Amino acid sequence: MKKTFLGVAAICAGALMVACSSNKNVVKTADLSGEWTIVSVDGQNINIEEMPFIGFDLAEKRIYGSSGCNRMMGDLVLDTTASTINFGHVGSTRMMCPNMDTESKVLDAVNKVKGYKATADGIALIDEKGKELMTLVKRETPAITIDDLNGKWKIEAVDGVQVANTENEAFIAFDLANHRINGCAGCNVVNGDFSQEEGKPSSLKFGQLITTMMSCPNMEIESQILQAMNKVCSFGLNQDKSVALLDADGVEVLTLVKSIAE
């Protein structure tokens, strides 16, 4: 299952301003914020259908993104005075996709990053000796609103693992008019409500969920889906037009695809 996460409107990168520098190779903190497409690794251009990217969440001191297939996330240690940057505790999901060679190169480069500098088109991440590991260009985040969630969505993946072999199709249906949801976690029927925080259009929180009490052969997946639903804090749009439901750290816990049969 190919995945590239594009937009997490709920993960708001801080717009912290720093003093202007006479060194044209120093990137201001405000310039680093947001999401960047990785266009080359170790001097080789990347040209795949779903391009890898890194998002800088300066306010929370974290990174997130995609290495071309799997989602990655980690800590961010940034020193704008010295133009140094480090990514700590970088983790990723474990899906298998085409172009795993690109993924391997991206993850290897991410673990070597020690600094950054401006380029004509964006920024470059460099190692401790100043060698360019990756070049990045700024990208736009696609817009998605709560209105776009109306209707029925199949639960395609939970915690990065594709949902399969369930007794019934796992899905969530949003009733925006009544701020309610109904669906199935793979075996049992699920009902509940949802809410948003004022001033945060991409926030999403499910209220108390009520389920039926049937027993099915594969209850482990159902348990994972229900746990993930209780973690949801926001939503975003993936490049393949699937919807990502995200936890408080911006990690995609549920992946939804629009159901053809409403």
C-alpha positions in Angstrom: 0.0 0.0 0.0 1.7 3.2 -1.1 1.4 6.1 1.3 2.7 9.6 1.3 1.4 12.0 3.8 1.0 15.6 2.5 -1.0 17.7 4.8 -1.5 17.9 8.5 -3.2 21.2 9.0 -3.4 20.5 12.8 0.3 20.3 13.1 1.0 24.1 13.0 4.7 24.8 12.6 5.8 27.9 14.5 6.6 31.1 12.8 9.4 32.1 15.1 11.4 35.0 13.7 15.2 35.4 14.2 17.5 38.3 13.5 18.7 38.8 9.9 22.1 37.4 9.2 24.7 38.6 6.7 25.5 35.0 5.9 23.3 34.1 2.9 23.6 30.4 3.7 21.9 30.7 7.0 18.2 29.7 6.9 16.0 31.7 9.3 13.9 29.6 11.7 10.7 30.9 10.0 12.0 29.6 6.7 12.3 26.0 8.0 8.7 25.7 9.1 6.2 23.7 7.1 6.7 20.8 4.7 9.5 20.2 2.2 9.7 17.8 -0.7 13.0 15.8 -0.7 14.1 16.2 -4.3 17.5 14.6 -4.1 19.5 12.2 -1.8 23.3 11.9 -1.9 23.4 13.9 -5.2 20.9 11.7 -7.0 17.5 13.2 -8.0 14.3 11.5 -6.8 11.6 11.0 -9.4 8.9 8.7 -8.1 5.2 8.9 -8.1 4.9 9.7 -4.4 7.8 11.9 -3.4 9.3 11.8 0.1 9.0 14.8 2.3 9.9 16.2 5.7 7.7 18.5 7.8 9.3 20.7 10.5 7.1 21.4 13.5 9.1 24.1 15.2 6.7 24.8 18.0 6.6 21.1 19.2 10.3 20.5 18.2 9.4 17.5 16.1 9.7 16.3 12.5 7.2 14.2 10.5 6.8 13.1 6.9 7.3 10.3 4.5 10.4 8.5 3.3 8.6 7.5 0.1 6.4 4.8 1.5 6.4 4.8 5.2 5.6 7.6 7.6 8.5 8.9 9.7 8.6 11.0 12.8 11.2 12.1 15.4 12.5 14.8 17.6 14.0 18.1 16.4 17.0 19.8 17.9 17.7 23.1 16.2 20.3 25.8 16.7 19.7 28.7 14.3 22.8 30.6 15.4 25.2 27.7 14.4 22.9 26.4 11.6 22.9 23.0 13.2 20.0 20.5 13.2 19.6 17.0 14.6 16.8 14.5 14.4 16.5 12.3 17.4 14.6 9.1 18.0 13.5 8.9 14.3 10.9 6.1 13.8 8.8 4.9 10.9 6.0 2.6 10.0 6.8 -0.7 8.3 4.7 -1.1 5.2 6.2 -2.7 2.0 5.9 -0.6 -1.1 7.6 -0.1 -4.5 10.8 2.1 -4.5 12.1 0.8 -1.2 15.6 1.7 -2.4 14.6 5.4 -2.2 13.1 4.8 1.2 16.3 3.2 2.5 18.5 6.1 1.2 16.2 8.7 2.7 16.2 7.1 6.1 20.0 6.6 6.0 20.5 10.3 5.1 18.1 11.5 7.8 20.2 9.8 10.5 23.3 11.6 9.3 21.9 15.2 9.3 23.9 17.7 11.4 23.3 21.0 9.7 21.5 22.9 7.0 22.0 25.7 4.5 20.1 27.7 2.0 20.1 26.8 -1.7 18.8 28.6 -4.8 15.5 26.6 -4.6 15.1 25.8 -0.9 17.4 24.2 1.7 20.0 21.5 1.9 20.5 19.2 4.9 24.2 18.4 5.4 26.4 16.1 7.5 29.0 17.1 10.1 31.6 17.7 7.3 29.2 20.0 5.3 28.4 17.4 2.6 24.9 17.7 1.2 22.8 14.7 2.1 19.4 15.9 0.8 18.0 18.9 -1.0 14.5 20.1 -0.2 12.0 22.5 -1.9 9.0 24.0 -0.2 5.6 22.4 -0.9 2.1 23.5 -0.5 -0.3 21.7 1.9 -3.6 20.6 0.3 -6.7 22.0 1.9 -9.2 19.7 3.6 -12.2 20.7 5.7 -14.6 18.9 8.0 -17.2 19.1 5.3 -15.0 16.9 3.1 -15.4 14.1 5.7 -19.2 13.8 5.2 -20.3 10.3 4.2 -18.8 6.8 4.5 -15.1 6.0 4.7 -13.5 2.5 4.6 -10.8 2.0 7.3 -7.9 1.0 5.1 -5.1 0.9 7.7 -4.6 1.2 11.5 -1.2 2.3 12.9 0.2 1.9 9.4 -0.9 -1.7 8.9 -3.5 -2.6 6.3 -6.8 -3.8 7.7 -7.7 -7.3 6.3 -9.5 -10.5 7.3 -12.3 -8.9 9.3 -15.7 -10.4 9.7 -17.3 -7.2 8.3 -16.0 -4.2 6.4 -14.4 -1.7 8.8 -15.7 1.8 8.2 -16.6 5.2 9.7 -19.6 7.2 8.4 -19.7 10.9 9.3 -23.1 12.6 9.8 -22.0 16.3 9.8 -25.5 17.7 10.3 -25.8 15.9 13.6 -22.1 15.7 14.5 -22.5 11.9 14.8 -20.6 8.9 13.5 -21.6 5.3 12.9 -19.6 2.4 11.5 -18.0 -0.9 12.1 -14.7 -1.8 13.7 -14.5 -5.1 11.8 -17.0 -7.0 13.9 -19.2 -4.8 16.0 -21.3 -1.7 15.2 -19.8 1.5 16.5 -21.8 4.7 17.3 -20.7 8.0 18.8 -20.3 11.7 18.2 -17.5 14.0 17.3 -16.4 17.5 18.0 -13.8 20.2 17.0 -11.9 22.7 19.0 -12.9 26.3 18.4 -10.4 28.0 16.1 -8.8 24.7 15.0 -10.6 23.7 11.7 -8.6 20.4 11.4 -9.1 19.2 14.9 -11.3 16.1 15.4 -12.2 14.3 18.6 -14.5 11.3 18.9 -16.8 11.3 21.9 -17.7 8.2 24.0 -18.0 5.3 21.6 -20.8 2.7 22.0 -20.3 -0.7 20.4 -22.3 -3.9 20.2 -20.9 -6.9 22.0 -20.6 -9.7 19.4 -17.6 -12.0 19.2 -15.8 -12.6 15.9 -12.7 -14.6 14.9 -10.3 -11.6 14.5 -11.0 -9.4 17.5 -7.4 -8.1 17.7 -7.9 -5.8 14.7 -11.2 -4.5 16.1 -9.4 -3.7 19.4 -6.7 -1.8 17.5 -9.2 0.2 15.6 -11.2 1.2 18.7 -8.0 2.2 20.5 -6.9 4.3 17.5 -10.3 6.1 17.4 -9.9 7.1 21.0 -6.5 8.7 20.1 -7.7 10.8 17.2 -7.1 14.6 17.6 -7.0 15.9 14.1 -7.2 15.0 10.4 -5.2 15.6 7.2 -5.1 14.6 3.5 -2.7 12.1 2.0 -1.4 12.5 -1.6 -3.5 9.5 -2.7 -6.6 11.4 -1.5 -7.0 9.1 1.5 -7.7 10.8 4.8 -5.3 10.5 7.8 -6.7 10.6 11.3 -3.9 11.7 13.6 -3.1 11.5 17.3 -1.8 14.3 19.5 1.8 13.9 18.1 0.6 14.1 14.5 1.1 10.4 13.9 -1.4 8.8 11.5 -3.3 6.2 13.5 -6.1 5.5 11.0 -6.2 5.7 7.2 -9.6 6.2 5.5 -10.5 5.9 1.9 -13.9 7.1 0.5 -16.4 4.4 0.1 -17.9 4.0 -3.4 -21.2 2.7 -2.0 -22.6 5.3 0.4 
